[in-house]
Amino acid sequence: MRGYTGKMLWVDLSRAKLEDEALDEGLCRQFIGGYGLGARVLFRRQKAGVDPLGPDNILGFTTGMLTGTPSISASRYIVVGKSPLTGGWGDANSGGNFGPYLKFAGYDNIFFSGIAEKLVYLFIDNGKAELRDAAHLTGKDTFQTEDILKGELGKDVEVACIGPAGEKVARIAAVMNNKGRAAGRSGLGAVMGSKKLKAIAVKGNMEIPMADDTKANELRKKYLKELSGHVDMLRDNGTPGIFIDCAESGDTPTKNWSGTATIDFPDYKDIGGDPVIARQEKRYACWRCPIGCGGHMREGRGEYKYEAGAHKPEYETLGMFGADCLNSSVESIIKLNDICNRYGVDTISAGATMAFAIECYERGIITKADTDGIEMTWGNHKSIVAMTEKMVRREGFGDVLADGVKVAAEKIGGDASSYAMHIQ
């Protein structure tokens, strides 16, 4: 079978049992890609009505046929499971290096069931998999976790992990890799935390079988020369480059989804492409990606401090922590992005939750007595940063917000649900 390693790994965390399973070629042909395969496996093998945060929810890390091959931008992996945010199908995907290296380590997919007795991580080294104690990683942020595991296992290890938010089972927690690449949607970092699975570390140099290696590389060279148009914009600006156009067209959520940028957020250009790129230190590219739309920022030395190398906020982060909160401070958004990356939180859900909290505050549904004295008003970037820090730590009123807008509205009560923007 070409394009695949041909193996899946099943991990029963409750029994600390690992089992290899051959990947069925018919399954791969019928359900193409990590999404398709993950969906088929879960719907075939998972019981109906399981608790998303219980032992019977299956958590999958999947790749597709092109991941780790010469195909252009073949770096992504998928995380699948029942979502603790919606109670339905959950998926998220991320770039960086983890996806290809999962295959180089010898597996196309990993599926977890059960709940470990204590915090553990999975280590795979060229087809050999084992669960290891992760007590020393307890409470570590995603940057620290990656550094510790690389120090123990080698610099050639790639890591997907959760931060403190995932350990505390915040329903907006993400799975993180490469210190800023996020499988952020659906709350699957909370599922990982509920299973007491801190990280997956992979290393290997196993080759992915190809039908025709020479032809694949020839096609890569051919199409690389033809990349242009939107690709050029992404090289120069990354996804922040689409922010102004999206804001002006009405695509960008504004004022908790109730307004438009051109009317309600006149300073929207202050957080568009140029102000972000002006603070960028260098571009960042996922594994063998010719576009390099990511970026590492210069050190933050002003009102908001962050280390050099903090990842550039994406369009979605600018939209949710910026326009949706009427926040025109680009420095604060870079800081918020870094907070979420370190603690392992989805910036889309986090920004949406902040906008919801602000509207509740502005409408008198909650007061400073509820928000630990923080004045949650539109555009108040200091308050947004302060409350986000409380949310990722589950401290004070931040604990109310840590499970997203739906749960927060239920906890707050009153008319809060009228302003909780979510999809069922």
C-alpha positions in Angstrom: 0.0 0.0 0.0 1.6 3.3 -1.1 1.5 6.5 0.8 0.9 4.8 4.1 3.1 3.0 6.7 0.3 0.4 6.9 -0.1 0.4 10.7 -2.4 1.8 13.3 -1.7 1.8 17.0 -4.5 1.3 19.6 -3.7 2.4 23.2 -6.0 1.3 26.0 -4.9 3.7 28.7 -7.0 2.1 31.5 -5.1 -1.2 31.0 -1.8 0.3 29.7 -2.1 -2.0 26.7 -0.7 -1.2 23.3 -1.7 -3.1 20.2 -0.7 -2.7 16.5 -3.3 -3.2 13.8 -2.8 -3.4 10.1 -4.3 -0.6 8.2 -6.9 -1.9 5.8 -6.3 -0.8 2.2 -10.0 -0.9 1.4 -10.7 1.5 4.3 -8.0 3.9 3.0 -9.5 3.9 -0.5 -13.0 4.4 0.6 -12.3 7.1 3.3 -9.5 9.3 2.0 -7.4 11.4 4.4 -7.2 11.6 8.1 -10.7 13.1 8.5 -12.4 10.4 6.5 -10.5 7.5 8.1 -10.9 9.0 11.6 -14.6 9.4 11.2 -15.1 5.9 9.9 -13.1 4.3 12.7 -15.0 6.2 15.4 -18.4 5.7 14.0 -17.7 2.0 13.5 -16.1 1.3 16.9 -17.4 3.9 19.4 -20.5 3.3 21.5 -23.4 5.7 21.1 -24.0 8.2 23.8 -20.6 8.1 25.5 -19.4 10.8 27.8 -16.9 13.0 25.8 -14.7 13.2 28.9 -15.2 9.5 29.9 -13.2 6.4 29.2 -15.3 5.2 26.3 -14.6 8.2 24.1 -12.0 7.3 21.5 -9.4 10.0 20.8 -7.6 9.6 17.4 -4.5 11.2 15.9 -4.7 10.5 12.2 -2.8 11.3 9.0 -3.6 11.1 5.3 -2.0 9.5 2.3 0.0 12.6 1.4 1.3 13.5 4.9 5.1 13.2 4.9 5.4 12.8 1.2 6.8 15.2 -1.5 3.3 16.5 -2.0 3.2 20.3 -1.4 2.2 21.3 2.1 1.8 17.7 3.3 2.4 18.4 6.9 -0.9 18.2 8.7 -2.4 15.7 11.2 -5.9 15.4 12.4 -7.3 14.9 16.0 -10.7 13.3 16.2 -13.1 12.4 18.9 -16.5 13.2 20.5 -16.4 16.9 21.3 -17.0 18.0 24.9 -18.1 21.4 23.6 -20.9 20.2 21.4 -21.5 16.6 22.4 -21.1 15.6 18.7 -18.4 15.0 16.2 -15.2 16.8 17.0 -12.1 17.3 14.8 -9.1 19.6 14.7 -6.0 19.8 12.6 -2.5 21.2 12.8 0.6 21.7 10.8 4.2 21.9 11.9 6.3 18.8 12.0 4.3 16.3 14.1 2.2 14.7 11.4 5.0 13.7 9.0 7.1 12.4 11.9 4.3 10.3 13.2 4.5 8.4 10.0 8.3 8.4 10.0 8.0 6.8 13.4 6.1 4.0 11.9 2.4 4.7 12.3 -0.4 6.3 10.2 -2.8 6.7 13.1 -3.1 6.3 16.9 -6.4 5.8 18.7 -6.7 6.1 22.5 -9.4 4.7 24.8 -9.8 4.5 28.6 -8.3 6.7 31.2 -4.7 6.3 32.6 -4.3 5.7 36.3 -1.8 8.7 36.4 -0.4 11.2 34.0 1.4 9.5 31.1 2.9 10.2 27.7 3.3 8.0 24.7 6.7 7.6 23.1 7.2 6.0 19.7 10.7 5.4 18.3 10.9 3.8 14.9 7.9 1.5 15.3 8.4 0.8 19.0 5.7 2.3 21.3 5.5 2.6 25.0 3.7 4.5 27.7 5.9 6.4 30.1 5.3 8.2 33.4 4.7 12.0 33.0 4.6 13.1 36.6 7.5 15.4 35.9 5.4 17.1 33.2 2.5 17.9 35.5 1.5 21.6 35.3 4.1 22.3 32.6 3.1 24.6 29.7 3.4 23.3 26.2 6.7 25.0 25.6 8.2 23.5 28.7 6.8 20.1 27.9 8.3 20.1 24.4 11.7 21.3 25.7 11.8 18.7 28.5 10.9 15.8 26.2 13.4 16.9 23.6 16.0 17.1 26.3 15.2 13.5 27.5 14.5 11.8 24.1 16.6 13.8 21.6 16.3 16.9 19.6 14.9 14.9 16.7 11.7 14.2 18.6 8.5 15.8 17.6 5.8 16.4 20.3 2.1 17.0 20.4 0.9 17.8 23.9 -1.5 19.6 26.2 -0.8 22.5 28.6 -2.2 23.2 32.0 -5.6 24.1 30.5 -5.9 20.6 29.1 -4.8 19.0 32.3 -7.6 20.9 34.1 -10.0 19.7 31.4 -11.0 23.1 30.1 -13.4 22.4 27.3 -11.7 24.9 25.0 -8.3 23.3 25.4 -6.2 22.5 22.3 -3.6 20.0 21.3 -0.3 21.9 20.6 2.9 21.2 18.7 6.0 23.2 17.7 5.2 25.8 20.3 2.4 27.5 18.4 0.8 25.1 16.0 -2.6 24.1 17.3 -5.2 21.5 16.7 -7.5 23.9 18.4 -11.1 23.2 17.6 -13.7 21.0 19.3 -12.1 20.9 22.8 -10.1 17.8 22.1 -7.3 19.0 24.3 -9.8 18.5 27.2 -10.4 14.9 26.0 -6.6 14.3 26.1 -6.5 15.8 29.6 -9.5 13.7 30.7 -7.5 10.6 29.7 -4.5 11.8 31.7 -2.5 11.8 28.5 0.0 14.7 28.6 1.9 14.2 25.3 2.8 12.0 22.3 6.5 12.1 21.4 7.6 10.5 18.1 10.9 10.0 16.4 12.0 7.9 13.4 13.5 7.7 10.0 11.3 5.1 8.4 10.4 5.7 4.8 6.9 6.1 3.5 6.5 3.7 0.5 5.7 5.6 -2.7 4.4 4.2 -6.0 7.0 6.3 -7.9 9.4 8.4 -5.8 11.0 10.0 -8.9 7.7 11.1 -10.4 6.5 12.5 -7.1 9.5 14.7 -6.7 9.3 15.8 -10.4 5.7 16.8 -9.8 6.7 18.7 -6.7 9.3 20.7 -8.6 6.9 21.4 -11.4 4.1 22.7 -9.2 6.4 24.7 -7.0 7.3 26.8 -10.0 3.6 27.5 -10.7 2.7 28.7 -7.2 1.6 32.4 -7.3 -1.3 34.7 -6.6 -2.7 34.1 -3.1 0.4 32.1 -2.3 2.5 35.3 -2.7 0.3 37.2 -0.2 0.6 34.3 2.3 4.4 34.3 2.0 4.6 38.0 2.7 1.9 38.4 5.3 0.5 35.0 6.4 -3.2 34.8 7.2 -3.1 38.3 8.9 -2.9 39.5 5.3 -6.6 38.7 4.7 -7.8 40.5 7.9 -8.6 43.9 6.4 -10.4 42.5 3.4 -12.4 40.1 5.6 -13.3 42.9 8.0 -14.5 45.1 5.3 -16.5 42.4 3.6 -18.3 41.4 6.9 -16.6 38.1 7.2 -14.8 38.9 10.5 -16.9 38.5 13.7 -17.3 41.9 15.3 -18.7 42.9 18.7 -19.7 39.4 19.8 -21.0 38.7 16.3 -23.5 41.6 16.5 -21.7 44.3 14.5 -19.6 45.1 11.5 -16.0 46.3 11.6 -16.5 49.3 9.3 -19.3 50.6 11.6 -18.5 49.3 15.1 -14.7 48.9 14.9 -13.3 51.8 13.0 -9.7 51.0 14.2 -9.7 47.6 12.5 -6.8 48.5 10.3 -4.6 48.8 13.4 -4.5 45.0 13.8 -4.4 44.1 10.1 -1.5 42.6 8.2 1.1 45.5 8.3 1.0 46.1 12.0 1.6 42.4 12.7 4.3 42.0 10.1 6.1 45.1 11.4 6.6 43.1 14.7 7.7 39.9 13.0 11.2 38.7 13.4 11.3 35.9 10.8 9.0 33.7 8.8 8.0 30.2 9.9 7.2 27.2 7.7 5.7 23.9 8.5 7.4 20.7 7.4 8.7 21.2 3.8 6.1 23.9 3.1 7.1 26.3 0.3 4.8 29.0 1.5 5.9 29.7 5.1 2.8 31.6 6.1 3.7 31.4 9.8 6.0 33.8 11.7 8.0 34.3 14.8 7.7 37.6 16.5 10.3 39.9 17.9 10.5 40.2 21.7 7.7 42.1 23.3 9.3 44.9 25.3 6.5 47.4 25.6 3.3 47.2 27.7 3.1 43.4 27.0 6.1 41.2 27.5 6.6 38.1 25.5 9.7 36.2 24.4 11.3 36.5 21.0 10.0 33.7 18.8 6.4 33.9 20.0 4.2 32.7 17.1 2.5 35.2 14.9 -1.3 35.4 15.5 -3.4 34.0 12.7 -6.3 35.7 11.0 -8.8 33.9 13.3 -7.0 35.1 16.4 -7.0 38.7 15.2 -10.7 38.3 14.5 -11.7 36.9 17.8 -9.4 38.7 20.3 -9.5 41.8 18.1 -12.7 42.7 16.2 -15.0 40.5 18.2 -13.8 42.2 21.4 -13.4 45.6 19.7 -9.7 45.4 20.7 -7.4 47.5 18.5 -4.2 46.7 20.5 -2.1 44.4 18.3 0.5 44.0 21.0 -2.2 42.7 23.4 -3.3 40.2 20.7 0.2 38.9 20.2 0.4 38.4 24.0 -3.0 36.7 24.1 -1.9 34.4 21.4 1.2 33.5 23.3 -0.7 32.9 26.5 -3.1 30.5 24.7 -0.3 28.7 22.9 1.6 28.1 26.2 -1.4 27.0 28.2 -2.9 25.0 25.3 -6.1 26.9 24.5 -7.9 27.4 21.3 -7.7 31.1 20.5 -11.0 31.1 18.5 -13.0 29.8 21.4 -11.0 31.9 23.9 -11.7 35.1 22.0 -15.3 34.3 21.5 -15.7 33.6 25.3 -14.1 37.0 26.1 -16.5 38.8 23.7 -19.4 37.0 25.4 -18.2 38.0 28.8 -17.8 41.6 27.7 -21.3 41.8 26.3 -22.7 40.3 29.6 -20.8 42.9 31.5 -21.8 45.8 29.3 -25.5 44.7 29.7 -25.3 44.4 33.4 -25.7 40.6 33.5 -22.4 40.4 35.4 -20.6 43.0 37.4 -17.1 43.7 38.8 -18.2 41.7 41.9 -18.5 38.7 39.6 -15.4 39.3 37.5 -12.9 39.6 40.4 -12.8 43.4 40.0 -11.9 43.3 36.3 -13.8 45.8 34.2 -14.8 43.8 31.1 -15.7 46.6 28.7 -15.4 46.7 24.9 -11.9 47.3 23.7 -10.4 47.1 27.2 -7.3 45.1 26.2 -5.8 45.1 29.7 -8.9 43.5 31.1 -9.1 41.0 28.2 -5.5 39.9 28.9 -6.1 39.7 32.6 -9.3 37.7 32.3 -7.7 35.4 29.7 -4.9 34.7 32.1 -7.4 33.7 34.8 -9.4 31.6 32.3 -6.4 29.5 31.1 -5.6 28.8 34.8 -9.2 28.2 35.9 -8.9 30.9 38.5 -11.8 33.0 39.9 -14.3 34.0 37.2 -11.9 32.6 34.7 -13.1 29.2 35.9 -16.6 30.1 34.8 -15.4 30.9 31.3 -12.9 28.0 30.8 -15.4 25.6 29.3 -16.6 28.1 26.6 -19.6 30.3 26.1 -22.4 27.6 26.3 -21.3 26.3 29.7 -20.4 29.8 30.9 -23.9 31.1 30.0 -25.5 28.2 31.9 -23.4 29.0 35.0 -24.1 32.7 34.8 -27.8 32.3 34.3 -30.3 35.0 33.7 -30.3 36.4 30.2 -26.7 35.4 29.5 -27.7 32.6 27.1 -29.1 35.3 24.7 -25.6 36.5 24.1 -23.8 33.1 24.0 -22.8 32.6 20.3 -22.3 28.9 19.7 -23.4 26.1 17.4 -25.2 23.0 18.4 
